[in-house]
């Protein structure tokens, strides 16, 4: 792994934290297979309420981020946008307890999409894509050539009024 390409600039590896009291987060943790992944950055995954929140929210402290991390984040936003999924970024994440973590919030309507076996594979896939992209383990530019089909439509956090 390269040093200094994310939020933290040391050679430590971290495990991903999950807020397991949120709806479907334990299942997403299990299905995404990320619960034992060693990462360069500290992550916390939690559930967002549907009201006034984007489908996906990534929060981080801009003071801690490297240029490589910001570039990967921009490519990730563009990838999700090209597939019709709103991904918002807040770079003023200042929770002192989690100061150096990247927080990933997934709105409840995304976590509610389950397959025929009642597993939240859609949210698990989204989370895996985000983590792997931010860690530099997958090149989002290569993914952009694939257009995801049959995605459910999610209402953006600030829908534009229609006439």
trRosetta pair geometry for C-beta under 8 A, 3 or more apart (Angstrom, degrees):
i j d omega theta_ij theta_ji phi_ij phi_ji
1 5 8.0 -134 173 31 84 124
1 11 7.7 144 81 -143 111 75
1 13 8.0 132 17 -87 160 98
1 40 5.8 -179 177 -74 140 114
2 5 4.7 62 94 -24 113 130
2 136 7.2 -28 35 79 115 162
3 9 6.5 70 167 -171 88 61
3 10 7.1 -40 -147 -177 108 11
3 11 5.6 -47 -97 -78 114 80
4 9 4.4 33 -100 -137 74 92
4 66 5.7 114 165 -85 72 151
4 68 7.9 99 124 25 69 129
5 40 6.7 19 63 127 90 166
5 66 5.8 -113 -146 66 23 148
5 68 4.4 -54 -153 89 79 148
5 69 6.5 138 153 -53 54 79
5 136 5.9 -11 135 -28 142 148
6 9 8.0 -169 63 -72 63 54
6 40 4.7 138 13 108 142 116
6 41 4.2 -119 153 -59 144 109
6 65 7.5 -62 171 -134 41 64
6 66 6.4 21 20 21 7 111
6 68 7.4 -63 -62 89 42 104
6 69 4.8 103 -134 -86 42 121
6 102 7.9 -81 179 -35 111 133
6 134 6.9 74 -124 159 111 87
6 135 7.2 -11 -79 -113 136 48
6 136 7.9 -124 -63 -13 98 108
7 41 4.5 83 28 -129 106 110
7 42 7.1 -87 79 33 135 75
7 60 6.0 -129 -95 -159 125 121
7 61 7.2 89 -149 50 113 85
7 64 4.7 33 -166 127 79 115
7 65 5.7 -33 -102 -90 65 62
7 66 7.8 -135 -75 -1 21 81
7 69 6.3 114 -52 -123 57 165
7 100 5.9 145 141 -175 118 75
7 101 7.6 99 112 -138 164 10
7 102 5.8 -164 -32 -48 146 99
8 12 6.9 -54 135 55 147 100
8 14 7.7 111 15 -20 152 132
8 40 6.5 -162 60 156 98 73
8 41 5.9 163 12 -112 94 55
8 42 6.7 78 -32 -8 128 88
8 64 7.1 -10 -72 178 43 117
8 100 5.9 65 -77 172 94 124
9 66 7.2 118 -85 -58 102 117
13 38 3.8 4 175 -175 132 111
13 39 6.6 125 -162 52 74 29
13 40 7.1 -48 -113 -85 60 40
14 38 7.1 123 53 -158 30 60
14 39 5.2 -46 67 67 84 84
14 40 7.5 9 22 127 97 7
14 41 6.8 -80 46 107 133 23
14 42 4.7 -97 169 -91 168 67
14 43 7.5 145 110 11 123 70
15 35 7.7 18 -172 175 107 46
15 36 7.1 -34 -130 -132 108 33
15 37 7.4 128 -135 69 61 51
15 38 7.0 -43 -79 -102 61 52
15 39 7.4 123 -110 19 15 93
16 34 5.4 -4 35 143 151 108
16 35 7.0 -105 63 -114 102 33
16 37 6.3 24 -7 60 114 98
16 39 6.3 68 -58 -2 87 137
16 43 4.5 -18 -127 72 88 111
16 44 7.6 166 -173 -89 68 27
16 45 6.4 29 167 -11 113 110
16 131 7.0 -34 -87 -119 145 141
17 42 7.5 19 0 180 107 87
17 43 6.7 -172 32 97 71 57
17 44 4.4 -20 76 -108 109 76
17 45 7.1 178 93 19 55 68
17 101 7.5 -34 32 -138 123 144
18 25 5.4 164 175 163 106 111
18 26 7.2 130 129 -89 138 46
18 28 7.6 177 -141 81 133 98
18 29 4.6 -36 -71 -83 172 127
18 35 7.2 -46 -10 -105 133 87
18 44 7.5 171 -83 -159 23 57
18 45 4.9 -17 -112 62 72 102
18 46 7.7 159 -162 -74 48 52
19 22 4.9 56 104 -7 103 113
19 25 5.8 -45 79 170 64 174
19 44 6.9 55 -35 175 93 98
19 45 6.9 -142 14 93 77 54
19 46 4.0 35 19 -109 134 88
19 47 6.8 -119 82 8 117 78
20 25 5.5 -150 -118 98 37 113
20 26 4.8 58 -150 -70 95 91
20 29 7.0 -34 -98 -10 93 149
21 25 7.6 9 50 45 28 132
22 25 4.3 68 72 -20 93 131
22 46 5.6 124 -22 -165 157 64
22 47 3.2 176 178 7 133 119
22 111 7.9 -100 139 -127 102 173
23 47 5.5 105 42 -124 77 165
23 108 5.8 42 64 -128 138 98
23 111 5.8 122 105 115 95 140
23 112 7.6 -1 137 -72 130 78
24 27 5.0 -57 -161 46 67 114
24 28 5.7 73 140 -28 85 101
24 47 7.4 112 53 -91 81 128
24 111 4.2 161 64 171 135 108
24 112 7.1 -161 -21 -76 151 40
24 120 4.8 81 -177 -33 131 155
24 123 6.8 86 126 54 131 156
25 28 5.4 -52 -141 38 35 113
25 29 6.2 44 155 -26 65 102
25 45 6.6 161 -147 116 108 100
25 46 7.0 -18 -102 -133 145 34
25 47 5.8 -111 -53 -41 113 103
25 111 7.3 -32 -60 -137 60 140
26 29 5.5 -50 -150 32 32 117
26 30 6.5 27 154 -15 64 105
27 30 5.7 -55 -148 38 33 109
27 31 5.9 21 158 -11 69 113
27 119 6.3 -160 177 -145 119 68
27 120 5.3 102 109 21 119 108
27 124 7.9 -91 128 -62 74 116
28 31 6.0 -59 -134 45 28 103
28 32 5.7 25 166 -19 65 115
28 45 7.3 -134 107 142 128 141
28 106 7.4 166 -130 53 169 156
28 111 6.7 -67 -52 -131 133 95
28 120 5.3 -46 -76 88 82 128
28 123 5.1 -61 -110 110 122 114
28 124 5.0 -167 -146 -80 67 77
28 127 6.1 93 172 0 115 152
29 32 6.4 -60 -139 37 17 106
29 34 6.8 -101 -148 62 56 87
29 35 5.0 68 172 -72 96 108
29 45 7.4 165 -81 73 87 138
30 33 7.8 18 167 -69 33 46
30 35 6.9 4 -87 -23 41 135
31 119 5.5 141 -92 176 142 114
31 120 6.4 176 35 69 153 69
31 121 5.8 -123 169 -95 141 61
31 124 3.9 -81 104 -93 108 160
32 35 7.8 120 74 -28 91 75
32 124 4.0 -154 -67 -158 78 86
32 125 7.6 -156 -108 -54 83 27
32 127 5.0 -45 -109 84 150 120
32 128 4.9 -171 -155 -58 95 95
32 131 8.0 92 168 17 131 138
33 36 7.9 -50 176 37 63 87
33 37 7.6 87 127 -46 68 108
33 128 7.5 35 50 -99 85 123
34 37 4.8 -47 -154 8 61 127
34 127 6.7 -109 -2 129 151 114
34 128 6.4 -160 -53 -96 117 74
34 131 5.9 95 -126 42 141 170
37 131 7.2 90 94 149 156 142
39 42 7.5 152 89 -84 115 24
39 43 6.3 12 75 -3 164 111
39 131 7.0 -85 -102 -169 137 106
39 135 5.7 -103 -140 -98 92 125
40 135 6.1 142 21 -136 100 83
41 69 7.8 104 -72 -119 140 129
41 101 7.6 113 161 -144 88 45
41 102 5.3 27 148 -1 134 120
41 134 6.7 -62 32 137 146 116
41 135 7.0 -137 18 -90 101 76
42 98 7.6 -156 121 -162 126 81
42 100 5.7 75 34 109 129 85
42 101 4.2 -77 109 -103 105 75
42 102 6.9 151 84 14 55 70
43 101 6.3 136 -111 -167 15 91
43 102 5.1 -29 -105 67 73 91
43 103 7.6 146 -161 -94 58 27
43 104 6.3 2 -167 -1 107 111
43 131 6.6 -28 -72 -112 171 103
44 98 6.0 -44 -7 -145 145 144
44 101 5.1 36 -6 161 102 144
44 102 7.6 174 24 82 65 44
44 103 5.0 -19 66 -111 97 74
44 104 7.3 176 86 26 47 69
45 103 7.9 162 -86 -161 27 54
45 104 5.0 -20 -108 70 72 102
45 105 7.9 160 -159 -86 50 30
45 106 7.2 9 -171 -3 94 108
45 127 6.3 34 -128 -138 142 130
46 103 6.8 -16 18 -168 112 99
46 104 7.5 149 25 81 64 52
46 105 5.4 -27 76 -105 85 75
46 106 7.8 172 88 24 38 71
47 105 7.0 55 164 -156 10 77
47 106 6.3 -47 -115 69 53 74
47 107 7.6 79 -170 -139 68 16
47 108 6.1 56 -176 -77 112 75
47 111 6.1 -29 -121 -25 106 161
48 53 4.3 -163 168 147 126 157
48 54 7.7 -13 135 63 169 53
48 57 6.1 105 -73 15 147 118
48 105 4.1 80 -53 162 108 114
48 106 6.3 -168 12 82 96 21
48 107 4.4 -48 76 -91 111 58
48 108 6.8 -126 82 -22 59 70
49 52 7.8 20 93 51 101 78
49 53 6.0 125 71 1 61 135
49 107 7.5 -26 96 -140 17 77
49 108 6.4 5 -134 -14 32 120
50 53 6.7 -142 -163 47 14 101
50 107 5.7 86 -100 -174 57 110
50 108 5.2 -74 -47 46 89 107
50 109 5.6 74 -103 -25 116 103
52 157 6.2 51 -175 -165 33 98
53 57 6.4 -78 -170 -32 98 132
53 105 7.0 -89 -174 129 133 135
53 107 5.5 167 103 -97 114 107
53 157 5.6 -101 126 -110 15 117
54 57 5.3 126 56 -67 104 86
54 86 4.9 -120 -161 121 106 114
54 87 7.0 123 141 -132 135 17
54 88 4.0 145 4 -3 161 119
54 107 7.0 -138 108 -42 38 126
54 156 6.7 -16 -127 -160 77 67
54 157 4.2 -66 -73 -28 58 124
55 85 5.8 -104 85 -167 149 84
55 86 5.1 121 21 62 104 86
55 87 7.3 -60 75 -77 93 52
55 106 7.6 -6 160 -154 62 58
55 107 4.8 -96 -140 22 40 128
55 109 7.2 -74 -121 68 86 103
55 110 5.4 97 -169 -44 95 128
55 154 4.5 58 -87 135 135 151
55 156 7.4 -68 -17 -113 96 47
55 157 7.7 -134 -16 -43 55 85
56 80 7.0 -95 48 -157 140 161
56 85 6.8 41 5 155 121 109
56 86 7.0 173 35 99 79 59
56 87 4.4 -23 79 -114 115 76
56 88 7.1 165 89 24 58 65
56 104 7.3 -18 -168 -169 92 84
56 105 7.0 156 -159 85 44 63
56 106 5.9 -7 -109 -108 76 63
56 107 7.0 -100 -59 -2 41 90
56 110 7.1 17 -61 -5 85 169
56 126 6.7 -138 -87 165 139 133
56 130 7.5 -161 -175 -76 140 142
57 87 7.8 176 -82 -163 25 56
57 88 5.1 -17 -111 69 73 97
57 89 7.8 163 -159 -87 58 22
57 90 6.7 13 -175 0 102 107
57 103 7.7 -9 112 111 92 94
57 104 7.5 157 84 -157 55 39
57 105 4.1 0 56 55 101 111
57 107 8.0 91 -8 -48 94 86
58 73 7.0 -156 102 -141 150 111
58 87 6.8 22 -4 175 106 99
58 88 7.4 -178 27 91 67 49
58 89 5.4 -19 69 -111 95 69
58 90 7.4 -179 91 29 47 67
58 102 6.6 -8 -168 180 95 98
58 103 7.2 156 -157 82 44 56
58 104 5.6 -7 -105 -105 75 70
58 105 7.7 -157 -70 24 32 72
58 130 7.1 -170 -82 -161 126 130
59 89 7.8 150 -88 -165 38 49
59 90 4.5 -13 -110 68 82 105
59 91 7.8 -174 -154 -81 53 22
59 92 7.9 -59 -155 64 95 47
59 93 3.7 118 157 -80 101 125
59 102 7.3 161 81 -163 51 50
59 103 4.2 -5 56 57 102 107
59 105 7.4 42 -6 -8 104 106
60 64 7.0 -117 167 66 96 107
60 65 5.9 80 129 -64 130 119
60 69 7.8 -131 142 150 165 132
60 89 7.9 -31 24 -163 95 91
60 90 7.7 150 25 87 51 61
60 91 6.0 -19 73 -124 77 60
60 93 5.3 -6 -83 24 1 132
60 101 7.8 -128 -117 110 70 41
60 102 4.7 -13 -89 -114 107 77
60 103 7.3 -175 -67 22 55 69
61 64 4.5 59 86 11 103 111
61 65 7.1 177 89 -25 54 88
61 91 7.3 79 -160 -179 15 62
61 92 7.5 38 -121 -148 55 21
61 93 5.2 -98 -58 69 64 84
61 94 6.5 100 -104 -85 103 56
61 99 6.1 17 -38 -179 153 67
61 100 6.9 -65 30 -102 131 40
62 65 5.6 -54 -145 22 39 116
62 91 3.7 56 -61 163 106 114
62 92 6.8 -15 -3 -72 108 51
64 99 7.7 133 -42 147 144 82
64 100 5.7 171 -133 -126 163 76
65 69 4.6 -127 -161 83 91 132
65 70 5.6 99 143 -53 128 89
65 73 8.0 -24 -157 -11 143 143
65 91 7.2 -71 3 -143 144 109
66 69 4.8 102 54 3 75 101
66 70 7.2 -140 97 -2 42 87
67 70 5.6 -55 -148 38 36 112
67 71 6.2 37 154 -21 68 106
68 71 5.8 -55 -148 36 30 111
68 72 6.4 28 155 -16 65 105
68 136 7.2 -4 159 -77 120 128
69 72 5.9 -57 -150 37 30 109
69 73 6.3 32 151 -21 64 109
69 134 6.9 32 -146 -160 82 82
70 73 5.5 -56 -148 36 31 115
70 74 6.4 34 153 -21 65 103
71 74 5.7 -50 -148 33 32 112
71 75 6.6 30 154 -15 64 105
72 75 5.8 -55 -149 39 33 110
72 76 6.2 38 150 -24 65 107
72 133 5.7 163 176 154 105 81
72 134 5.7 138 120 -116 131 41
72 136 6.4 -96 -90 -77 150 72
72 140 7.0 129 -157 2 69 124
73 76 5.5 -53 -148 34 31 115
73 77 6.5 34 154 -20 64 102
73 89 6.3 87 168 -110 124 142
73 134 6.8 40 -76 -106 76 91
74 77 5.8 -51 -150 33 32 111
74 78 6.5 30 152 -16 63 106
75 78 5.7 -55 -149 38 33 113
75 79 6.3 38 151 -24 66 104
75 133 7.2 -149 92 -173 103 123
75 140 4.2 141 135 75 112 133
75 141 6.2 -59 -154 -54 135 75
76 79 5.6 -51 -148 32 32 113
76 80 6.6 25 157 -12 64 104
76 87 6.8 -90 131 111 91 160
76 129 7.8 145 -141 138 101 93
76 130 6.5 81 -163 -124 140 65
76 133 4.8 128 -89 125 113 149
76 134 7.0 -8 -49 -60 155 77
76 140 5.5 -130 -79 -90 57 160
77 80 6.1 -59 -150 40 30 105
77 81 6.1 30 153 -20 65 111
77 87 5.2 -145 -119 81 67 112
77 89 6.5 -60 -77 -30 132 119
78 81 5.6 -55 -143 38 30 113
78 82 6.3 32 157 -22 65 105
78 140 7.7 117 65 138 94 130
78 144 7.3 -10 117 -102 103 125
79 82 5.9 -55 -149 33 27 110
79 83 6.8 7 155 -1 61 110
79 129 7.9 -141 115 164 140 128
79 133 7.7 -143 30 -110 152 158
79 140 4.8 -108 -43 -173 143 113
79 143 5.7 31 -138 95 136 117
79 144 5.6 -113 -106 -84 86 81
80 83 5.9 -71 -152 48 34 101
80 85 4.4 -80 -176 78 94 98
80 86 7.3 67 133 -174 116 2
80 87 4.2 70 74 -12 158 124
81 84 7.6 58 -174 -64 32 17
81 85 7.4 -105 -76 63 27 54
81 86 7.4 47 -98 -104 72 44
81 87 7.2 -103 -48 27 75 92
82 144 6.3 58 53 -143 163 88
82 147 7.4 -104 142 -113 101 80
83 147 6.8 169 -100 -154 82 59
83 148 4.6 38 -141 34 127 112
83 151 6.3 92 166 -17 96 160
84 151 6.0 162 68 81 119 136
84 153 7.1 -64 154 -116 131 68
84 154 8.0 138 137 32 88 84
85 126 7.6 -135 166 -121 164 125
85 151 7.0 -92 -54 167 103 151
85 154 6.5 47 -125 35 72 128
86 154 7.0 -127 23 94 94 113
86 156 4.7 103 -39 -117 157 90
86 157 6.8 -147 119 -2 151 86
88 157 6.9 -20 -32 8 144 141
90 93 6.0 107 107 -54 100 83
93 98 7.7 -60 156 103 113 101
93 101 7.7 -100 135 78 139 72
93 102 8.0 126 49 -127 164 39
93 103 5.9 172 -138 17 147 114
94 99 7.1 8 -156 -119 43 79
95 98 4.6 17 95 47 116 94
95 99 6.7 -145 86 -69 55 50
95 101 8.0 -34 70 48 112 109
95 103 7.8 65 23 -43 133 142
96 99 5.5 1 -145 -57 34 107
98 101 4.2 -50 179 28 96 128
98 103 6.7 70 133 -64 143 110
102 134 6.7 175 136 172 171 158
104 127 6.7 119 130 -129 146 87
104 130 6.0 125 -130 123 143 152
104 131 7.7 -76 -33 -64 163 83
106 110 5.3 -105 178 81 95 126
106 111 5.5 112 119 -56 112 99
106 123 5.5 97 168 -151 152 112
106 126 6.9 126 -118 94 125 132
106 127 6.7 -57 -57 -69 142 102
107 110 5.2 89 67 10 78 102
107 111 7.2 -154 100 -3 38 92
107 154 7.4 128 69 -166 137 133
108 111 5.4 -60 -143 43 37 111
108 112 6.0 44 155 -32 69 106
109 112 5.5 -47 -144 27 32 119
109 113 7.5 45 154 -32 57 90
109 154 6.1 149 101 -129 127 99
109 155 7.9 52 48 29 168 87
110 113 6.2 -41 -163 10 38 111
110 122 6.7 -133 -174 115 76 112
110 123 5.2 119 137 -90 91 98
110 126 6.8 -28 173 20 133 161
110 154 6.5 -1 -68 -99 91 146
111 120 5.7 -6 -165 -144 57 149
111 123 4.8 43 -103 -76 53 162
112 120 7.6 -26 -75 -109 2 111
113 120 6.6 96 77 -139 60 76
113 122 4.3 -15 98 38 124 147
113 123 6.8 145 55 -30 93 89
113 152 6.1 -158 -99 12 136 143
114 117 7.7 -122 164 75 100 49
114 118 4.9 9 161 -149 144 37
114 119 5.9 133 -156 56 91 23
114 120 5.4 -56 -96 -78 75 55
114 121 7.5 92 -149 11 46 75
114 122 7.8 -115 -81 12 22 103
115 118 7.3 -76 68 -8 60 15
115 119 5.4 -14 37 56 102 81
115 121 5.0 22 -27 14 121 122
115 122 7.8 155 -50 -26 82 84
119 124 7.7 -19 153 -6 96 140
120 123 4.5 -14 159 37 113 112
120 124 5.9 127 107 -24 78 95
121 124 5.2 -58 -141 43 36 117
121 125 6.0 40 158 -24 70 104
122 125 6.0 -56 -151 34 25 109
122 126 6.6 26 151 -17 61 106
122 152 7.9 10 -149 16 163 111
123 126 5.5 -51 -147 36 34 114
123 127 6.3 34 155 -18 66 106
124 127 5.8 -55 -147 38 29 110
124 128 6.3 30 154 -19 64 107
125 128 5.7 -52 -144 36 31 112
125 129 6.3 34 156 -21 64 105
126 129 5.8 -57 -151 35 29 112
126 130 6.5 28 153 -19 64 106
127 130 5.7 -55 -149 35 32 112
127 131 6.3 24 158 -13 67 107
128 131 6.1 -58 -143 41 29 105
128 132 5.9 22 162 -13 66 113
129 132 6.2 -60 -140 43 23 105
129 133 6.0 22 161 -18 62 114
129 138 7.2 -82 -143 72 59 150
129 143 7.5 108 -147 -138 114 167
130 133 6.0 -64 -148 39 23 108
130 134 6.2 14 161 -12 64 112
131 134 6.0 -60 -143 41 27 105
131 135 6.0 19 160 -12 64 114
132 135 5.9 -62 -142 44 27 108
132 137 4.5 -89 -159 72 78 107
132 138 4.2 42 136 4 115 114
133 136 7.7 39 177 -69 30 26
133 137 7.7 -85 -60 51 20 69
133 138 5.5 -55 -77 70 61 95
133 140 4.9 45 -132 -57 123 109
138 142 7.6 -116 175 56 77 115
138 143 6.9 48 151 -42 114 122
139 142 4.4 73 88 3 103 108
139 143 7.2 176 98 -10 56 84
140 143 5.1 -53 -151 36 46 116
140 144 6.6 62 150 -39 70 92
141 144 5.8 -37 -155 9 34 118
142 145 6.8 -47 -177 14 41 107
143 146 5.8 -62 -170 37 56 107
148 151 5.4 57 119 -47 112 118
155 159 5.8 -43 -172 -63 93 124
156 159 5.4 140 60 -78 89 62
